[in-house]
Amino acid sequence: MVYQWYPGHMTKARRAMQEDIKLIDLIIELVDARCPQSSRNPDIDEMGKNKARLILLNKSDLSDPAANRAWTAYFESLGFAVLEINARSGAGMKAIQGKVQEACREKIERDRKRGILNRPVRAMVAGIPNVGKSTFINSFAGKACAKTGNKPGVTKGKQWIRLNKGLELLDTPGILWPKFEDQAVGERLALIGSMNDEILNREEMALSLLVFIGENYPEALEKRYQLTLDTAGADGDAQASLHSALALLEAVCKSRGCLKKGGEPEYEKGAALVLDDFRSGRLGRMTLELPKKEA
Ligand SMILES: Nc1nc2c(ncn2[C@@H]2O[C@H](COP(=O)(O)OP(=O)(O)OP(=O)(O)O)[C@@H](O)[C@H]2O)c(=O)[nH]1
């Protein structure tokens, strides 16, 4: 689905979410495990401040396992329940119930003190576009369930998916919009494919991705493109590193046969290939950002 980021759309999404939040106990916040900070909107912390929270690091099949652990520890240190999942394959789903209990411990305790026993936890899924909300709902609740709310004109009011005696899920996810705090956030969101590629410069994206990979996962370049990294130019000099990025893209083009008739590299094609290799995980599991260390 292609989204247009205009204020009217955002305001509407935010208002809808604020209404829905009143109905629930728990927010299940999906973030992209490849860039958990850039793919969340911290406004949710304000909007959902009185609600329990479970953060799901989705697409963890594509992210670096060590980074997943670092992010889990980071979000736990902020007081959230956290779980790595793969909504597409269903990996991690079995552990969700336990995490829901963990996140809602206070609510369950409060209910018990008031003599309310076994009141189901009501939850909503929230996240930015393309983070995997629908896939998660389908996979978690089962395809048949998630579709019941999808009948225009038939459905009135809110649809709840009863997952078990203890948990009900609002069938419409809350849409958050990304927060472009700085250029790096926008770049990471573009790299994971959560923005329309048409408006972006694929060559520039591929160049900065290649530099990032060369610095952080050099073995991936060797494995996928048979490139051995020449460290010349990696001395922090912007001009030099741009030069080496171009050299990298050129080498990728040569290695994968992205060449024009005369043998010149076809950069556009090579760039598209690098982006696709990254997004599909063919370059290996990678994470674009790590939690910031507290000073
Ligand atoms: N590799 C991988 N892909 C996933 C995972 N979860 C979802 N996807 C893919 O990510 C893409 C987006 O998933 P959706 O479920 O449509 O995301 P959404 O958040 O509902 O998107 P919007 O409807 O745009 O808000 C789809 O191509 C999914 O197959 C996952 O855990 N791993």
The ligand as an SDF file (V2000), in Angstrom:
LIG
                    3D

 32 34  0  0  0  0  0  0  0  0999 V2000
   10.7350  -11.3120    6.6310 N   0  0  0  0  0  0  0  0  0  0  0  0
    9.6230  -10.9480    7.2670 C   0  0  0  0  0  0  0  0  0  0  0  0
    8.6600  -10.2880    6.6060 N   0  0  0  0  0  0  0  0  0  0  0  0
    7.5500   -9.9330    7.2860 C   0  0  0  0  0  0  0  0  0  0  0  0
    7.3700  -10.2290    8.6630 C   0  0  0  0  0  0  0  0  0  0  0  0
    6.1800   -9.7210    9.0450 N   0  0  0  0  0  0  0  0  0  0  0  0
    5.6300   -9.1360    7.9630 C   0  0  0  0  0  0  0  0  0  0  0  0
    6.4460   -9.2630    6.8950 N   0  0  0  0  0  0  0  0  0  0  0  0
    6.2230   -8.7240    5.5390 C   0  0  0  0  0  0  0  0  0  0  0  0
    6.1910   -7.3000    5.6250 O   0  0  0  0  0  0  0  0  0  0  0  0
    5.2810   -6.7620    4.6760 C   0  0  0  0  0  0  0  0  0  0  0  0
    4.2890   -5.8170    5.3490 C   0  0  0  0  0  0  0  0  0  0  0  0
    3.4540   -6.5480    6.2100 O   0  0  0  0  0  0  0  0  0  0  0  0
    1.9670   -6.0610    6.5820 P   0  0  0  0  0  0  0  0  0  0  0  0
    1.4180   -7.0580    7.5460 O   0  0  0  0  0  0  0  0  0  0  0  0
    1.1970   -5.7560    5.3650 O   0  0  0  0  0  0  0  0  0  0  0  0
    2.3030   -4.6990    7.3470 O   0  0  0  0  0  0  0  0  0  0  0  0
    1.2740   -3.6380    7.9670 P   0  0  0  0  0  0  0  0  0  0  0  0
    1.9680   -3.0600    9.1590 O   0  0  0  0  0  0  0  0  0  0  0  0
   -0.0500   -4.2670    8.2020 O   0  0  0  0  0  0  0  0  0  0  0  0
    1.2530   -2.5900    6.7920 O   0  0  0  0  0  0  0  0  0  0  0  0
    0.1820   -1.4090    6.4580 P   0  0  0  0  0  0  0  0  0  0  0  0
   -1.0790   -2.0910    6.0350 O   0  0  0  0  0  0  0  0  0  0  0  0
    0.8900   -0.6860    5.3430 O   0  0  0  0  0  0  0  0  0  0  0  0
    0.0200   -0.5650    7.6830 O   0  0  0  0  0  0  0  0  0  0  0  0
    4.6240   -7.9810    4.0080 C   0  0  0  0  0  0  0  0  0  0  0  0
    5.2840   -8.2230    2.7850 O   0  0  0  0  0  0  0  0  0  0  0  0
    4.8670   -9.1000    4.9810 C   0  0  0  0  0  0  0  0  0  0  0  0
    4.9070  -10.3770    4.3690 O   0  0  0  0  0  0  0  0  0  0  0  0
    8.4300  -10.9210    9.3380 C   0  0  0  0  0  0  0  0  0  0  0  0
    8.4010  -11.1910   10.5420 O   0  0  0  0  0  0  0  0  0  0  0  0
    9.5190  -11.2410    8.5890 N   0  0  0  0  0  0  0  0  0  0  0  0
  1  2  1  0
  2  3  2  0
  2 32  1  0
  3  4  1  0
  4  5  2  0
  4  8  1  0
  5  6  1  0
  5 30  1  0
  6  7  2  0
  7  8  1  0
  8  9  1  0
  9 10  1  0
  9 28  1  0
 10 11  1  0
 11 12  1  0
 11 26  1  0
 12 13  1  0
 13 14  1  0
 14 15  2  0
 14 16  1  0
 14 17  1  0
 17 18  1  0
 18 19  2  0
 18 20  1  0
 18 21  1  0
 21 22  1  0
 22 23  2  0
 22 24  1  0
 22 25  1  0
 26 27  1  0
 26 28  1  0
 28 29  1  0
 30 31  2  0
 30 32  1  0
M  END
$$$$
